[in-house]
């Protein structure tokens, strides 16, 4: 789930950069990209993965 949100954040950052939209200092394409990288790092770390596997079945 976090990887999908990260992909959307990367797409929004691309649109802001490609369209040359002027935004305030908080909502720049670099900040949105860093937010996407943070979400992607959390996904790779295993947070927000969805299912949890508990134990082994025999």
C-alpha positions in Angstrom: 0.0 0.0 0.0 2.8 2.4 0.8 4.5 1.7 -2.5 1.3 2.8 -4.4 1.1 6.0 -2.3 4.8 6.6 -3.1 4.2 6.1 -6.8 1.4 8.7 -6.6 3.6 11.1 -4.7 6.3 10.7 -7.4 3.8 11.3 -10.1 2.6 14.5 -8.4 6.2 15.7 -8.0 6.8 15.0 -11.7 3.7 17.0 -12.6 4.7 19.9 -10.4 8.2 19.9 -12.0 7.1 19.3 -15.6 4.3 21.9 -15.6 6.5 24.4 -13.8 3.8 25.1 -11.2 4.8 27.7 -8.7 3.8 26.5 -5.2 4.6 27.7 -1.7 7.9 26.7 0.0 6.4 23.6 1.7 4.8 22.0 -1.4 7.6 21.9 -3.9 8.4 19.0 -6.2 11.5 18.2 -4.2 9.6 17.9 -0.9 6.9 15.7 -2.6 9.7 13.5 -4.0 11.3 13.1 -0.6 7.9 12.2 0.9 7.6 9.5 -1.8 11.1 8.2 -1.0 10.2 8.1 2.7 7.1 6.0 1.9 9.1 3.7 -0.4 11.7 3.2 2.3 9.0 2.3 4.8 7.5 -0.2 2.3 10.9 -1.8 1.8 11.4 -2.0 5.5 8.2 -4.0 5.8 5.9 -1.4 7.4 2.4 -1.3 5.8 2.9 -4.5 4.0 -0.6 -5.8 4.6 -0.6 -9.5 5.6 1.3 -10.9 8.5 2.4 -14.4 8.6 2.4 -16.0 12.0 4.0 -19.3 12.6 4.3 -22.3 10.3 1.6 -24.6 9.3 2.3 -28.3 9.2 
